[in-house]
Amino acid sequence: MWLPNSARTTVNAEARIQGSTALVGVLGDPVRHSLSPVMHNAALAAMQLDWAYLALPTPAAELSTVVRALEAMGCRGLNVTIPHKQAVATLCHELSPLAQRLGAVNTLVPRQGGGWLGTNTDVEGFCAPLREANWSGKRAVVLGCGGSARAVVAGLADLGFGDIVLVGRRPEALEAFQADCQSWAPQLRPLIWEKTVSAALQQTDLVVNTTPMGMASATDPTAARACPLNSAELQALPAQAWVYDLIYTPRPTALLEQAGAKGCRTLDGLRMLVEQGAASLRLWSGKSEVPVEVMHQAALRQLH
């Protein structure tokens, strides 16, 4: 039975690992950079749960073995990140309606009769910082059409956006995305990333970046200075628009720094990370009260 042999985590100083300690964790490849162990272990200590949260590096070829082994070991719950969110759905005994709709799973919950329930808390996490405003009938532009864009589009549809423009560089990917989402996001319009993007940006109320452009990289020191929008596209943004970048390293990203200089309201992806993790913890523990601010502060300390 194969298990990752290099799982590492930072456990809250108050937490004590003992014979009764149960396991929760996150599967991904790579996953050692994850903030999830830091914020979850802080929450577990605050909730006085005898659990420990580990980052579990899992190669794609071993995903099935690891998921089944962790079930056999009595694991209390798992998060799933890149590149396994779609593949892990096939290993679940049951999928939530949302996971079925998205075709992606980021949370595994043990079922009473055995096996895993697969669900998705990314949508809840994405929507959390947007719920303070009324978005009914508003317009959004989503940059990128990869895996995380599905949760974003689902969240925008749930928030009541009347027009969602999905911007990508590959026509076939845009067409496939729209076909998959047509039944539950009929307001979605695909747009090739060309000069016409500026026209869409001029009329938008919210821009969401789901691309990795602008993310800090240990191997490329220039990566963090990249911006998914060029100067003309940034100029097209209305000053009252919100700009939401799913990236949270660096803080701020080049996109948020330049949008903020125009007067736009800016959000990064850290709260989304915290809120989707808190939603997972509610499902695993059965407790409605989770110390979200403890998780947020732990993640901030680790970033700093």
C-alpha positions as CSV (number, residue, x, y, z in Angstrom):
1,M,0.0,0.0,0.0
2,W,1.6,3.2,-1.2
3,L,1.5,6.4,0.8
4,P,3.4,9.7,0.3
5,N,6.6,9.5,2.2
6,S,7.4,13.2,2.3
7,A,4.3,14.9,3.7
8,R,5.1,18.0,5.7
9,T,3.1,20.4,7.7
10,T,3.4,23.1,10.3
11,V,1.3,22.1,13.3
12,N,0.0,24.7,15.7
13,A,2.2,24.6,18.8
14,E,-0.8,23.8,21.0
15,A,-1.7,20.7,19.0
16,R,-0.4,17.4,20.3
17,I,-0.1,14.3,18.1
18,Q,-1.0,11.2,20.0
19,G,-2.3,7.7,19.4
20,S,-5.9,8.9,19.1
21,T,-5.1,11.7,16.6
22,A,-7.1,11.5,13.4
23,L,-5.9,12.5,10.0
24,V,-7.2,15.1,7.5
25,G,-5.2,16.6,4.7
26,V,-4.8,17.9,1.1
27,L,-3.8,15.8,-1.9
28,G,-2.0,17.5,-4.8
29,D,1.2,17.5,-6.9
30,P,2.9,19.7,-6.1
31,V,1.5,20.5,-2.7
32,R,4.3,21.4,-0.3
33,H,3.7,25.1,-0.9
34,S,0.1,24.8,0.4
35,L,-1.1,27.2,3.1
36,S,-3.9,24.7,4.0
37,P,-2.0,22.8,6.7
38,V,-1.1,26.1,8.5
39,M,-4.6,27.5,8.5
40,H,-6.4,24.2,9.2
41,N,-4.1,23.1,12.1
42,A,-4.7,26.6,13.7
43,A,-8.5,26.0,13.4
44,L,-8.2,22.4,14.7
45,A,-6.4,23.7,17.8
46,A,-8.9,26.4,18.4
47,M,-11.8,23.9,18.0
48,Q,-9.9,21.4,20.3
49,L,-10.3,18.6,17.8
50,D,-7.8,15.8,18.1
51,W,-7.0,15.9,14.4
52,A,-3.9,16.8,12.4
53,Y,-3.9,18.2,8.8
54,L,-1.1,17.2,6.5
55,A,0.0,18.1,3.0
56,L,0.1,14.8,1.1
57,P,2.1,14.9,-2.2
58,T,0.3,12.5,-4.5
59,P,1.5,11.7,-8.1
60,A,-1.4,11.2,-10.6
61,A,-0.4,7.6,-11.1
62,E,-0.9,6.9,-7.4
63,L,-4.1,8.9,-6.8
64,S,-6.4,5.9,-6.7
65,T,-4.1,4.0,-4.3
66,V,-3.8,6.9,-1.9
67,V,-7.5,7.8,-1.8
68,R,-8.4,4.2,-1.0
69,A,-5.6,3.8,1.5
70,L,-6.7,6.9,3.4
71,E,-10.3,5.7,3.5
72,A,-9.1,2.4,5.0
73,M,-7.0,4.3,7.6
74,G,-10.1,6.2,8.8
75,C,-9.1,9.6,7.4
76,R,-11.7,12.2,8.5
77,G,-11.6,14.2,5.3
78,L,-9.5,15.5,2.4
79,N,-9.0,18.5,0.2
80,V,-8.0,18.0,-3.3
81,T,-6.0,20.5,-5.4
82,I,-4.2,20.6,-8.8
83,P,-4.0,18.4,-10.8
84,H,-6.5,16.0,-9.3
85,K,-9.9,17.8,-9.0
86,Q,-11.4,16.1,-12.0
87,A,-9.8,12.7,-11.8
88,V,-10.7,12.2,-8.1
89,A,-14.4,12.5,-9.0
90,T,-14.3,9.0,-10.6
91,L,-13.0,7.6,-7.2
92,C,-16.0,8.9,-5.3
93,H,-19.0,6.7,-4.3
94,E,-21.2,9.7,-4.4
95,L,-21.0,13.2,-5.8
96,S,-22.9,16.3,-4.6
97,P,-25.1,18.0,-7.2
98,L,-22.6,20.9,-7.4
99,A,-19.7,18.6,-8.0
100,Q,-21.7,16.8,-10.7
101,R,-22.5,20.1,-12.3
102,L,-18.9,21.3,-12.3
103,G,-17.2,18.0,-13.0
104,A,-14.7,18.9,-10.3
105,V,-14.2,17.9,-6.7
106,N,-12.1,19.7,-4.1
107,T,-13.4,18.1,-0.9
108,L,-13.8,14.4,0.1
109,V,-16.1,13.6,3.0
110,P,-16.2,10.0,4.4
111,R,-19.7,8.4,4.0
112,Q,-21.5,6.5,6.7
113,G,-21.6,3.3,4.6
114,G,-18.1,3.6,3.4
115,G,-16.5,5.3,0.5
116,W,-16.2,9.1,-0.2
117,L,-18.7,11.8,-0.9
118,G,-17.1,14.2,-3.4
119,T,-18.2,17.9,-3.3
120,N,-16.9,21.3,-4.1
121,T,-16.4,24.2,-1.7
122,D,-14.5,26.4,-4.2
123,V,-17.7,28.1,-5.3
124,E,-18.6,29.1,-1.7
125,G,-15.1,30.3,-1.1
126,F,-15.1,32.4,-4.3
127,C,-18.4,34.0,-3.5
128,A,-17.7,34.9,0.1
129,P,-16.0,38.3,-0.4
130,L,-18.6,39.3,-3.1
131,R,-21.7,38.7,-1.1
132,E,-21.6,42.2,0.5
133,A,-22.7,43.7,-2.8
134,N,-25.8,43.3,-5.0
135,W,-24.7,41.7,-8.4
136,S,-28.1,41.0,-9.8
137,G,-28.1,41.7,-13.6
138,K,-24.4,43.0,-13.5
139,R,-21.7,42.2,-15.9
140,A,-18.5,40.2,-15.3
141,V,-15.4,39.3,-17.4
142,V,-13.6,36.1,-16.5
143,L,-10.0,35.8,-17.7
144,G,-9.0,32.2,-18.5
145,C,-11.0,29.1,-19.1
146,G,-9.1,26.5,-17.0
147,G,-10.3,24.4,-14.1
148,S,-10.8,27.2,-11.6
149,A,-12.9,29.2,-14.1
150,R,-15.7,26.6,-13.7
151,A,-16.1,27.4,-10.0
152,V,-15.9,31.1,-10.8
153,V,-18.6,31.0,-13.4
154,A,-20.8,28.9,-11.1
155,G,-20.4,31.4,-8.4
156,L,-21.2,34.4,-10.7
157,A,-24.3,32.6,-11.9
158,D,-25.4,32.0,-8.3
159,L,-24.8,35.7,-7.4
160,G,-27.2,36.7,-10.2
161,F,-24.8,38.2,-12.8
162,G,-26.8,38.8,-16.0
163,D,-23.8,38.7,-18.4
164,I,-20.6,36.7,-18.0
165,V,-17.9,37.1,-20.7
166,L,-15.4,34.2,-20.6
167,V,-12.1,35.3,-22.2
168,G,-9.6,32.7,-23.5
169,R,-7.0,32.2,-26.2
170,R,-8.0,28.8,-27.5
171,P,-11.3,28.7,-29.4
172,E,-11.8,25.0,-28.9
173,A,-11.4,25.3,-25.1
174,L,-13.9,28.2,-25.0
175,E,-16.5,26.2,-27.0
176,A,-16.1,23.1,-24.8
177,F,-16.4,25.2,-21.7
178,Q,-19.6,27.0,-22.9
179,A,-21.1,23.6,-24.0
180,D,-20.5,22.2,-20.5
181,C,-22.0,25.2,-18.7
182,Q,-24.9,26.1,-21.0
183,S,-27.6,24.4,-19.0
184,W,-26.7,26.3,-15.7
185,A,-25.0,29.4,-17.0
186,P,-26.9,30.5,-20.2
187,Q,-25.6,34.1,-19.7
188,L,-22.1,32.9,-20.4
189,R,-20.5,34.3,-23.6
190,P,-17.1,33.1,-24.9
191,L,-14.7,35.7,-26.3
192,I,-11.3,35.2,-27.9
193,W,-8.6,37.2,-26.2
194,E,-8.0,39.9,-28.9
195,K,-8.6,43.6,-29.3
196,T,-12.3,43.2,-28.6
197,V,-11.5,42.4,-24.9
198,S,-11.1,46.1,-24.2
199,A,-14.7,46.7,-25.3
200,A,-16.0,44.0,-22.9
201,L,-13.8,45.5,-20.1
202,Q,-15.3,49.0,-20.6
203,Q,-18.7,47.7,-19.7
204,T,-17.8,45.4,-16.9
205,D,-18.7,45.6,-13.2
206,L,-16.3,42.8,-12.1
207,V,-13.1,41.3,-13.6
208,V,-11.9,37.9,-12.3
209,N,-8.4,36.6,-13.2
210,T,-8.3,32.8,-13.1
211,T,-5.0,32.5,-15.1
212,P,-1.7,31.9,-13.3
213,M,-0.2,35.0,-14.9
214,G,1.3,37.2,-12.1
215,M,1.9,34.4,-9.6
216,A,5.2,34.4,-7.8
217,S,7.5,31.6,-8.9
218,A,10.6,30.2,-7.1
219,T,12.2,29.4,-10.5
220,D,11.3,32.7,-12.4
221,P,11.9,35.9,-10.5
222,T,10.1,37.9,-13.2
223,A,6.9,35.9,-13.0
224,A,5.3,38.0,-10.2
225,R,5.6,41.2,-12.3
226,A,3.5,39.8,-15.2
227,C,0.0,41.1,-15.7
228,P,-2.8,39.3,-17.6
229,L,-4.1,42.7,-19.0
230,N,-2.0,45.0,-21.1
231,S,-1.9,48.8,-20.6
232,A,-4.7,49.4,-23.1
233,E,-6.9,46.8,-21.5
234,L,-6.2,48.2,-18.0
235,Q,-7.1,51.7,-19.3
236,A,-10.5,50.4,-20.5
237,L,-11.5,49.3,-16.9
238,P,-14.1,51.6,-15.3
239,A,-12.8,53.1,-12.1
240,Q,-15.8,51.7,-10.2
241,A,-15.2,48.1,-11.3
242,W,-14.1,45.4,-8.9
243,V,-11.0,43.4,-9.8
244,Y,-10.6,39.9,-8.3
245,D,-7.4,38.0,-8.8
246,L,-7.5,34.4,-7.5
247,I,-3.7,34.6,-7.0
248,Y,-2.5,35.6,-3.5
249,T,1.2,35.5,-3.9
250,P,2.5,38.2,-4.2
251,R,0.2,40.6,-2.4
252,P,-0.7,42.6,-4.3
253,T,-0.3,41.1,-7.7
254,A,0.6,43.3,-10.6
255,L,-3.0,43.2,-11.8
256,L,-4.4,44.4,-8.5
257,E,-1.7,47.0,-8.0
258,Q,-2.4,48.6,-11.3
259,A,-6.2,48.3,-11.0
260,G,-6.0,49.8,-7.5
261,A,-4.1,52.7,-8.9
262,K,-7.1,53.4,-11.1
263,G,-9.4,53.4,-8.2
264,C,-10.9,50.0,-8.7
265,R,-11.8,47.9,-5.7
266,T,-9.5,44.9,-5.5
267,L,-9.6,41.4,-4.0
268,D,-7.1,38.6,-4.0
269,G,-7.6,34.9,-3.6
270,L,-6.6,34.5,0.0
271,R,-10.1,34.9,1.4
272,M,-11.3,32.4,-1.2
273,L,-8.7,29.9,0.0
274,V,-9.7,30.4,3.7
275,E,-13.4,30.3,3.1
276,Q,-13.3,27.1,1.0
277,G,-11.2,25.5,3.7
278,A,-13.6,26.6,6.4
279,A,-16.5,25.1,4.4
280,S,-14.6,21.8,4.1
281,L,-14.0,21.8,7.8
282,R,-17.7,22.3,8.5
283,L,-18.5,19.2,6.4
284,W,-15.8,17.0,8.1
285,S,-16.5,18.1,11.7
286,G,-20.3,18.5,11.5
287,K,-19.8,21.8,13.3
288,S,-21.4,24.9,11.9
289,E,-19.1,27.3,13.8
290,V,-15.5,27.3,12.4
291,P,-12.9,29.9,13.5
292,V,-12.5,31.5,10.0
293,E,-10.6,34.5,11.3
294,V,-8.1,32.2,13.1
295,M,-7.5,30.5,9.7
296,H,-7.1,33.8,8.0
297,Q,-4.6,35.1,10.5
298,A,-2.6,31.9,10.4
299,A,-2.4,32.0,6.6
300,L,-1.3,35.7,6.7
301,R,1.4,34.9,9.2
302,Q,2.7,32.2,7.0
303,L,2.7,34.4,3.9
304,H,4.6,37.2,5.7
